[in-house]
């Protein structure tokens, strides 16, 4: 039986439990109210989470990056966590506008941008559409719509079956609301090799909140549009900044992510690496190696 968890939204400026140097904040951007966590000082690093996660996906990595001399900003993307969950606006180009307005407001720019899973698709859209805002980009554990993702979206041809389910937003929502723990628990177990899943209790509460499941599925509901829009962002051009792809040793095959990103990155400024001992959740499974690799890339 599912256990229901109640979690009050943090207030502006509230210290993050377990991360004393970080605080909760909100910003009105692009017609939505985004929640984000901010801490540290120095060159800014913006972390964009995937599904089914929130900023918490990076909780183990954030203090390590702050200790290395970075200001770390981790938003909940629209539809997730304590950010607004509108009925529309989930095309990756529009979610990228959310993030662009946030980083412009917080300043300074350009930022070092890290995106994973759905956050990787948003990070690409931001780097392609607003290159002046992105100093370096790290893209992990996904493929770019329009540049290979579509090849893995059809389960009838050996693709990932969850795309077919999640893209049917109304159906996926009806099937999972009220059953969030039964659905997400095995998903988190599959995605992470870490034995400590205690942190997912707080994460589960955000998906049990009104609109929590639907908000996440909305990011999948726009993927066909994203495929077309992504191809128009660059045309025949390449990304203007250095790019690093990262995959977990036990995550999706590194060749899938690297093969997709290689189509949009300048070869002379493109690196790829594998996070040892990690599943899909890179910053949770091996935070020390992950943070050190990010630092090396940002300083290089």
BATI-66670 format. One record per residue (C-alpha): x, y, z; residue number from 1; residue in three letters; chain. Coordinates in pm, whole numbers, always signed. Layout:
<recs>
{x: X&y: Y&z: Z&k: NUM&r: ala&c: A}
...
</recs>
This chain:
<recs>
{x: +0&y: +0&z: +0&k: 1&r: unk&c: A}
{x: +130&y: +345&z: -90&k: 2&r: unk&c: A}
{x: +233&y: +566&z: +201&k: 3&r: unk&c: A}
{x: +140&y: +931&z: +152&k: 4&r: unk&c: A}
{x: +403&y: +1187&z: +247&k: 5&r: unk&c: A}
{x: +321&y: +1550&z: +319&k: 6&r: unk&c: A}
{x: +593&y: +1806&z: +253&k: 7&r: unk&c: A}
{x: +549&y: +2180&z: +293&k: 8&r: unk&c: A}
{x: +715&y: +2395&z: +26&k: 9&r: unk&c: A}
{x: +1027&y: +2568&z: +160&k: 10&r: unk&c: A}
{x: +1007&y: +2941&z: +216&k: 11&r: unk&c: A}
{x: +1226&y: +3198&z: +41&k: 12&r: unk&c: A}
{x: +1576&y: +3199&z: +189&k: 13&r: unk&c: A}
{x: +1524&y: +2886&z: +398&k: 14&r: unk&c: A}
{x: +1837&y: +2680&z: +461&k: 15&r: unk&c: A}
{x: +1844&y: +2345&z: +287&k: 16&r: unk&c: A}
{x: +1828&y: +2059&z: +533&k: 17&r: unk&c: A}
{x: +2153&y: +1864&z: +519&k: 18&r: unk&c: A}
{x: +2320&y: +2129&z: +299&k: 19&r: unk&c: A}
{x: +2380&y: +2420&z: +540&k: 20&r: unk&c: A}
{x: +2556&y: +2638&z: +282&k: 21&r: unk&c: A}
{x: +2260&y: +2624&z: +41&k: 22&r: unk&c: A}
{x: +1926&y: +2806&z: +52&k: 23&r: unk&c: A}
{x: +1586&y: +2775&z: -118&k: 24&r: unk&c: A}
{x: +1464&y: +3049&z: -350&k: 25&r: unk&c: A}
{x: +1191&y: +3130&z: -603&k: 26&r: unk&c: A}
{x: +1190&y: +3337&z: -922&k: 27&r: unk&c: A}
{x: +915&y: +3447&z: -1160&k: 28&r: unk&c: A}
{x: +1044&y: +3373&z: -1510&k: 29&r: unk&c: A}
{x: +877&y: +3319&z: -1849&k: 30&r: unk&c: A}
{x: +532&y: +3310&z: -1692&k: 31&r: unk&c: A}
{x: +611&y: +3050&z: -1423&k: 32&r: unk&c: A}
{x: +743&y: +3048&z: -1068&k: 33&r: unk&c: A}
{x: +1057&y: +2835&z: -1045&k: 34&r: unk&c: A}
{x: +1202&y: +2696&z: -727&k: 35&r: unk&c: A}
{x: +1580&y: +2672&z: -713&k: 36&r: unk&c: A}
{x: +1856&y: +2598&z: -464&k: 37&r: unk&c: A}
{x: +2160&y: +2825&z: -454&k: 38&r: unk&c: A}
{x: +2490&y: +2803&z: -268&k: 39&r: unk&c: A}
{x: +2864&y: +2857&z: -288&k: 40&r: unk&c: A}
{x: +3050&y: +3137&z: -460&k: 41&r: unk&c: A}
{x: +3260&y: +3174&z: -772&k: 42&r: unk&c: A}
{x: +3199&y: +3084&z: -1134&k: 43&r: unk&c: A}
{x: +2836&y: +2971&z: -1170&k: 44&r: unk&c: A}
{x: +2738&y: +2612&z: -1241&k: 45&r: unk&c: A}
{x: +2374&y: +2541&z: -1330&k: 46&r: unk&c: A}
{x: +2249&y: +2184&z: -1282&k: 47&r: unk&c: A}
{x: +1941&y: +2063&z: -1472&k: 48&r: unk&c: A}
{x: +1785&y: +1741&z: -1344&k: 49&r: unk&c: A}
{x: +1605&y: +1465&z: -1530&k: 50&r: unk&c: A}
{x: +1295&y: +1252&z: -1480&k: 51&r: unk&c: A}
{x: +1174&y: +1138&z: -1229&k: 52&r: unk&c: A}
{x: +1379&y: +1373&z: -1013&k: 53&r: unk&c: A}
{x: +1409&y: +1731&z: -891&k: 54&r: unk&c: A}
{x: +1710&y: +1938&z: -787&k: 55&r: unk&c: A}
{x: +1763&y: +1661&z: -528&k: 56&r: unk&c: A}
{x: +1926&y: +1451&z: -798&k: 57&r: unk&c: A}
{x: +2240&y: +1660&z: -745&k: 58&r: unk&c: A}
{x: +2227&y: +1691&z: -364&k: 59&r: unk&c: A}
{x: +2543&y: +1483&z: -310&k: 60&r: unk&c: A}
{x: +2742&y: +1669&z: -577&k: 61&r: unk&c: A}
{x: +2646&y: +2027&z: -494&k: 62&r: unk&c: A}
{x: +2857&y: +2074&z: -178&k: 63&r: unk&c: A}
{x: +3158&y: +1924&z: -356&k: 64&r: unk&c: A}
{x: +3127&y: +2175&z: -638&k: 65&r: unk&c: A}
{x: +3082&y: +2459&z: -389&k: 66&r: unk&c: A}
{x: +3395&y: +2345&z: -204&k: 67&r: unk&c: A}
{x: +3581&y: +2351&z: -537&k: 68&r: unk&c: A}
{x: +3501&y: +2720&z: -575&k: 69&r: unk&c: A}
{x: +3175&y: +2738&z: -771&k: 70&r: unk&c: A}
{x: +2841&y: +2900&z: -717&k: 71&r: unk&c: A}
{x: +2593&y: +2615&z: -765&k: 72&r: unk&c: A}
{x: +2238&y: +2678&z: -887&k: 73&r: unk&c: A}
{x: +1997&y: +2385&z: -914&k: 74&r: unk&c: A}
{x: +1639&y: +2463&z: -1023&k: 75&r: unk&c: A}
{x: +1335&y: +2243&z: -1031&k: 76&r: unk&c: A}
{x: +1230&y: +2248&z: -1396&k: 77&r: unk&c: A}
{x: +870&y: +2353&z: -1461&k: 78&r: unk&c: A}
{x: +637&y: +2066&z: -1376&k: 79&r: unk&c: A}
{x: +869&y: +1928&z: -1109&k: 80&r: unk&c: A}
{x: +925&y: +1969&z: -738&k: 81&r: unk&c: A}
{x: +823&y: +2306&z: -596&k: 82&r: unk&c: A}
{x: +814&y: +2484&z: -932&k: 83&r: unk&c: A}
{x: +486&y: +2566&z: -1104&k: 84&r: unk&c: A}
{x: +312&y: +2288&z: -1298&k: 85&r: unk&c: A}
{x: +124&y: +2463&z: -1579&k: 86&r: unk&c: A}
{x: -80&y: +2280&z: -1839&k: 87&r: unk&c: A}
{x: +146&y: +2390&z: -2125&k: 88&r: unk&c: A}
{x: +491&y: +2521&z: -2209&k: 89&r: unk&c: A}
{x: +691&y: +2197&z: -2194&k: 90&r: unk&c: A}
{x: +864&y: +2215&z: -2531&k: 91&r: unk&c: A}
{x: +1233&y: +2206&z: -2455&k: 92&r: unk&c: A}
{x: +1291&y: +2540&z: -2625&k: 93&r: unk&c: A}
{x: +1041&y: +2699&z: -2387&k: 94&r: unk&c: A}
{x: +1177&y: +2526&z: -2077&k: 95&r: unk&c: A}
{x: +1518&y: +2653&z: -2190&k: 96&r: unk&c: A}
{x: +1370&y: +3005&z: -2184&k: 97&r: unk&c: A}
{x: +1274&y: +2946&z: -1820&k: 98&r: unk&c: A}
{x: +1636&y: +2865&z: -1740&k: 99&r: unk&c: A}
{x: +1774&y: +3146&z: -1956&k: 100&r: unk&c: A}
{x: +1566&y: +3406&z: -1773&k: 101&r: unk&c: A}
{x: +1667&y: +3257&z: -1439&k: 102&r: unk&c: A}
{x: +2041&y: +3269&z: -1509&k: 103&r: unk&c: A}
{x: +2014&y: +3619&z: -1654&k: 104&r: unk&c: A}
{x: +1839&y: +3734&z: -1338&k: 105&r: unk&c: A}
{x: +2088&y: +3569&z: -1105&k: 106&r: unk&c: A}
{x: +2402&y: +3664&z: -1303&k: 107&r: unk&c: A}
{x: +2676&y: +3674&z: -1394&k: 108&r: unk&c: A}
{x: +2678&y: +3493&z: -1725&k: 109&r: unk&c: A}
{x: +2797&y: +3288&z: -1906&k: 110&r: unk&c: A}
{x: +2743&y: +2982&z: -1686&k: 111&r: unk&c: A}
{x: +2876&y: +2629&z: -1688&k: 112&r: unk&c: A}
{x: +2569&y: +2423&z: -1777&k: 113&r: unk&c: A}
{x: +2506&y: +2061&z: -1675&k: 114&r: unk&c: A}
{x: +2203&y: +1868&z: -1798&k: 115&r: unk&c: A}
{x: +2103&y: +1508&z: -1742&k: 116&r: unk&c: A}
{x: +1820&y: +1305&z: -1898&k: 117&r: unk&c: A}
{x: +1534&y: +1552&z: -1968&k: 118&r: unk&c: A}
{x: +1762&y: +1823&z: -1830&k: 119&r: unk&c: A}
{x: +2016&y: +1730&z: -2097&k: 120&r: unk&c: A}
{x: +1759&y: +1803&z: -2368&k: 121&r: unk&c: A}
{x: +1681&y: +2139&z: -2207&k: 122&r: unk&c: A}
{x: +2053&y: +2214&z: -2173&k: 123&r: unk&c: A}
{x: +2104&y: +2151&z: -2544&k: 124&r: unk&c: A}
{x: +1813&y: +2379&z: -2634&k: 125&r: unk&c: A}
{x: +1958&y: +2654&z: -2415&k: 126&r: unk&c: A}
{x: +2314&y: +2613&z: -2546&k: 127&r: unk&c: A}
{x: +2191&y: +2614&z: -2906&k: 128&r: unk&c: A}
{x: +1949&y: +2905&z: -2875&k: 129&r: unk&c: A}
{x: +2138&y: +3129&z: -2632&k: 130&r: unk&c: A}
{x: +2508&y: +3043&z: -2670&k: 131&r: unk&c: A}
{x: +2613&y: +3370&z: -2510&k: 132&r: unk&c: A}
{x: +2474&y: +3240&z: -2180&k: 133&r: unk&c: A}
{x: +2669&y: +2912&z: -2178&k: 134&r: unk&c: A}
{x: +3044&y: +2893&z: -2121&k: 135&r: unk&c: A}
{x: +3071&y: +2512&z: -2127&k: 136&r: unk&c: A}
{x: +2806&y: +2240&z: -2152&k: 137&r: unk&c: A}
{x: +2794&y: +1893&z: -1998&k: 138&r: unk&c: A}
{x: +2530&y: +1663&z: -2149&k: 139&r: unk&c: A}
{x: +2460&y: +1326&z: -1993&k: 140&r: unk&c: A}
{x: +2247&y: +1011&z: -1994&k: 141&r: unk&c: A}
{x: +2016&y: +1101&z: -2283&k: 142&r: unk&c: A}
{x: +2004&y: +1180&z: -2653&k: 143&r: unk&c: A}
{x: +1910&y: +1505&z: -2823&k: 144&r: unk&c: A}
{x: +1565&y: +1523&z: -2988&k: 145&r: unk&c: A}
{x: +1616&y: +1548&z: -3361&k: 146&r: unk&c: A}
{x: +1970&y: +1416&z: -3336&k: 147&r: unk&c: A}
{x: +1918&y: +1050&z: -3254&k: 148&r: unk&c: A}
{x: +1662&y: +1039&z: -2973&k: 149&r: unk&c: A}
{x: +1389&y: +950&z: -3221&k: 150&r: unk&c: A}
{x: +1578&y: +632&z: -3312&k: 151&r: unk&c: A}
{x: +1527&y: +502&z: -2957&k: 152&r: unk&c: A}
{x: +1166&y: +611&z: -2895&k: 153&r: unk&c: A}
{x: +990&y: +325&z: -3076&k: 154&r: unk&c: A}
{x: +979&y: +5&z: -2865&k: 155&r: unk&c: A}
{x: +865&y: -188&z: -3174&k: 156&r: unk&c: A}
{x: +1210&y: -124&z: -3318&k: 157&r: unk&c: A}
{x: +1408&y: -193&z: -3003&k: 158&r: unk&c: A}
{x: +1367&y: +150&z: -2846&k: 159&r: unk&c: A}
{x: +1295&y: +238&z: -2485&k: 160&r: unk&c: A}
{x: +937&y: +151&z: -2392&k: 161&r: unk&c: A}
{x: +889&y: +425&z: -2135&k: 162&r: unk&c: A}
{x: +868&y: +688&z: -2410&k: 163&r: unk&c: A}
{x: +553&y: +532&z: -2552&k: 164&r: unk&c: A}
{x: +395&y: +529&z: -2206&k: 165&r: unk&c: A}
{x: +500&y: +872&z: -2081&k: 166&r: unk&c: A}
{x: +410&y: +1053&z: -2404&k: 167&r: unk&c: A}
{x: +46&y: +954&z: -2347&k: 168&r: unk&c: A}
{x: +26&y: +1213&z: -2070&k: 169&r: unk&c: A}
{x: -338&y: +1164&z: -1969&k: 170&r: unk&c: A}
{x: -312&y: +785&z: -1967&k: 171&r: unk&c: A}
{x: +21&y: +778&z: -1782&k: 172&r: unk&c: A}
{x: -116&y: +1019&z: -1521&k: 173&r: unk&c: A}
{x: -432&y: +816&z: -1460&k: 174&r: unk&c: A}
{x: -229&y: +497&z: -1424&k: 175&r: unk&c: A}
{x: +19&y: +637&z: -1171&k: 176&r: unk&c: A}
{x: -159&y: +897&z: -957&k: 177&r: unk&c: A}
{x: -222&y: +741&z: -618&k: 178&r: unk&c: A}
{x: +34&y: +470&z: -700&k: 179&r: unk&c: A}
{x: +343&y: +692&z: -710&k: 180&r: unk&c: A}
{x: +550&y: +483&z: -472&k: 181&r: unk&c: A}
{x: +476&y: +154&z: -653&k: 182&r: unk&c: A}
{x: +566&y: +313&z: -986&k: 183&r: unk&c: A}
{x: +864&y: +530&z: -892&k: 184&r: unk&c: A}
{x: +1030&y: +307&z: -632&k: 185&r: unk&c: A}
{x: +1135&y: +37&z: -881&k: 186&r: unk&c: A}
{x: +1227&y: +310&z: -1130&k: 187&r: unk&c: A}
{x: +1470&y: +469&z: -885&k: 188&r: unk&c: A}
{x: +1607&y: +126&z: -793&k: 189&r: unk&c: A}
{x: +1675&y: +60&z: -1161&k: 190&r: unk&c: A}
{x: +1833&y: +399&z: -1226&k: 191&r: unk&c: A}
{x: +2071&y: +413&z: -929&k: 192&r: unk&c: A}
{x: +2328&y: +162&z: -807&k: 193&r: unk&c: A}
{x: +2336&y: +332&z: -466&k: 194&r: unk&c: A}
{x: +2194&y: +120&z: -185&k: 195&r: unk&c: A}
{x: +2088&y: +430&z: +11&k: 196&r: unk&c: A}
{x: +1747&y: +534&z: -114&k: 197&r: unk&c: A}
{x: +1647&y: +728&z: +200&k: 198&r: unk&c: A}
{x: +1669&y: +1057&z: +11&k: 199&r: unk&c: A}
{x: +1394&y: +946&z: -226&k: 200&r: unk&c: A}
{x: +1134&y: +986&z: +50&k: 201&r: unk&c: A}
{x: +1148&y: +1364&z: +9&k: 202&r: unk&c: A}
{x: +1154&y: +1321&z: -367&k: 203&r: unk&c: A}
{x: +848&y: +1095&z: -356&k: 204&r: unk&c: A}
{x: +653&y: +1362&z: -168&k: 205&r: unk&c: A}
{x: +692&y: +1606&z: -458&k: 206&r: unk&c: A}
{x: +547&y: +1352&z: -701&k: 207&r: unk&c: A}
{x: +260&y: +1272&z: -465&k: 208&r: unk&c: A}
{x: +167&y: +1641&z: -451&k: 209&r: unk&c: A}
{x: -112&y: +1763&z: -684&k: 210&r: unk&c: A}
{x: +8&y: +1762&z: -1043&k: 211&r: unk&c: A}
{x: +337&y: +1597&z: -953&k: 212&r: unk&c: A}
{x: +315&y: +1299&z: -1186&k: 213&r: unk&c: A}
{x: +146&y: +1486&z: -1468&k: 214&r: unk&c: A}
{x: +405&y: +1763&z: -1460&k: 215&r: unk&c: A}
{x: +683&y: +1515&z: -1521&k: 216&r: unk&c: A}
{x: +503&y: +1336&z: -1802&k: 217&r: unk&c: A}
{x: +437&y: +1668&z: -1977&k: 218&r: unk&c: A}
{x: +806&y: +1685&z: -2070&k: 219&r: unk&c: A}
{x: +757&y: +1364&z: -2270&k: 220&r: unk&c: A}
{x: +432&y: +1478&z: -2425&k: 221&r: unk&c: A}
{x: +613&y: +1741&z: -2633&k: 222&r: unk&c: A}
{x: +893&y: +1521&z: -2770&k: 223&r: unk&c: A}
{x: +759&y: +1502&z: -3124&k: 224&r: unk&c: A}
{x: +753&y: +1882&z: -3134&k: 225&r: unk&c: A}
{x: +1097&y: +1890&z: -2973&k: 226&r: unk&c: A}
{x: +1238&y: +1674&z: -3251&k: 227&r: unk&c: A}
{x: +1133&y: +1927&z: -3513&k: 228&r: unk&c: A}
{x: +1232&y: +2234&z: -3314&k: 229&r: unk&c: A}
{x: +1574&y: +2103&z: -3215&k: 230&r: unk&c: A}
{x: +1673&y: +2054&z: -3577&k: 231&r: unk&c: A}
{x: +1594&y: +2419&z: -3648&k: 232&r: unk&c: A}
{x: +1803&y: +2557&z: -3361&k: 233&r: unk&c: A}
{x: +2143&y: +2499&z: -3519&k: 234&r: unk&c: A}
{x: +2074&y: +2432&z: -3884&k: 235&r: unk&c: A}
{x: +2411&y: +2341&z: -4034&k: 236&r: unk&c: A}
{x: +2601&y: +2501&z: -3745&k: 237&r: unk&c: A}
{x: +2758&y: +2344&z: -3437&k: 238&r: unk&c: A}
{x: +2740&y: +2435&z: -3071&k: 239&r: unk&c: A}
{x: +2960&y: +2735&z: -2998&k: 240&r: unk&c: A}
{x: +3106&y: +2611&z: -2668&k: 241&r: unk&c: A}
{x: +3312&y: +2313&z: -2548&k: 242&r: unk&c: A}
{x: +3096&y: +2009&z: -2474&k: 243&r: unk&c: A}
{x: +3149&y: +1705&z: -2250&k: 244&r: unk&c: A}
{x: +2924&y: +1399&z: -2250&k: 245&r: unk&c: A}
{x: +2902&y: +1184&z: -1938&k: 246&r: unk&c: A}
{x: +2734&y: +848&z: -1894&k: 247&r: unk&c: A}
{x: +2723&y: +605&z: -1606&k: 248&r: unk&c: A}
{x: +2915&y: +280&z: -1633&k: 249&r: unk&c: A}
{x: +2579&y: +111&z: -1570&k: 250&r: unk&c: A}
{x: +2363&y: +381&z: -1731&k: 251&r: unk&c: A}
{x: +2247&y: +409&z: -2089&k: 252&r: unk&c: A}
{x: +2516&y: +309&z: -2342&k: 253&r: unk&c: A}
{x: +2771&y: +589&z: -2368&k: 254&r: unk&c: A}
{x: +2786&y: +546&z: -2744&k: 255&r: unk&c: A}
{x: +2421&y: +655&z: -2771&k: 256&r: unk&c: A}
{x: +2476&y: +987&z: -2594&k: 257&r: unk&c: A}
{x: +2815&y: +1053&z: -2755&k: 258&r: unk&c: A}
{x: +2686&y: +962&z: -3101&k: 259&r: unk&c: A}
{x: +2397&y: +1204&z: -3065&k: 260&r: unk&c: A}
{x: +2603&y: +1492&z: -2927&k: 261&r: unk&c: A}
{x: +2882&y: +1439&z: -3182&k: 262&r: unk&c: A}
{x: +2635&y: +1553&z: -3447&k: 263&r: unk&c: A}
{x: +2606&y: +1900&z: -3288&k: 264&r: unk&c: A}
{x: +2945&y: +1956&z: -3121&k: 265&r: unk&c: A}
{x: +3268&y: +2083&z: -3275&k: 266&r: unk&c: A}
{x: +3499&y: +1778&z: -3287&k: 267&r: unk&c: A}
{x: +3798&y: +1974&z: -3154&k: 268&r: unk&c: A}
{x: +3595&y: +2087&z: -2849&k: 269&r: unk&c: A}
{x: +3411&y: +1764&z: -2773&k: 270&r: unk&c: A}
{x: +3502&y: +1525&z: -2491&k: 271&r: unk&c: A}
{x: +3333&y: +1216&z: -2357&k: 272&r: unk&c: A}
{x: +3377&y: +1012&z: -2041&k: 273&r: unk&c: A}
{x: +3216&y: +741&z: -1829&k: 274&r: unk&c: A}
{x: +3141&y: +777&z: -1458&k: 275&r: unk&c: A}
{x: +3275&y: +458&z: -1296&k: 276&r: unk&c: A}
{x: +3044&y: +258&z: -1075&k: 277&r: unk&c: A}
{x: +2747&y: +477&z: -1162&k: 278&r: unk&c: A}
{x: +2404&y: +411&z: -1298&k: 279&r: unk&c: A}
{x: +2178&y: +672&z: -1456&k: 280&r: unk&c: A}
{x: +2204&y: +905&z: -1153&k: 281&r: unk&c: A}
{x: +2562&y: +1021&z: -1199&k: 282&r: unk&c: A}
{x: +2573&y: +1278&z: -922&k: 283&r: unk&c: A}
{x: +2417&y: +1042&z: -670&k: 284&r: unk&c: A}
{x: +2605&y: +722&z: -746&k: 285&r: unk&c: A}
{x: +2961&y: +858&z: -761&k: 286&r: unk&c: A}
{x: +2951&y: +1223&z: -652&k: 287&r: unk&c: A}
{x: +3323&y: +1258&z: -576&k: 288&r: unk&c: A}
{x: +3435&y: +1139&z: -920&k: 289&r: unk&c: A}
{x: +3153&y: +1328&z: -1090&k: 290&r: unk&c: A}
{x: +3230&y: +1659&z: -919&k: 291&r: unk&c: A}
{x: +3603&y: +1623&z: -987&k: 292&r: unk&c: A}
{x: +3540&y: +1551&z: -1356&k: 293&r: unk&c: A}
{x: +3313&y: +1853&z: -1388&k: 294&r: unk&c: A}
{x: +3574&y: +2069&z: -1218&k: 295&r: unk&c: A}
{x: +3848&y: +1946&z: -1452&k: 296&r: unk&c: A}
{x: +3634&y: +2021&z: -1756&k: 297&r: unk&c: A}
{x: +3532&y: +2366&z: -1637&k: 298&r: unk&c: A}
{x: +3892&y: +2462&z: -1557&k: 299&r: unk&c: A}
{x: +4041&y: +2315&z: -1875&k: 300&r: unk&c: A}
</recs>
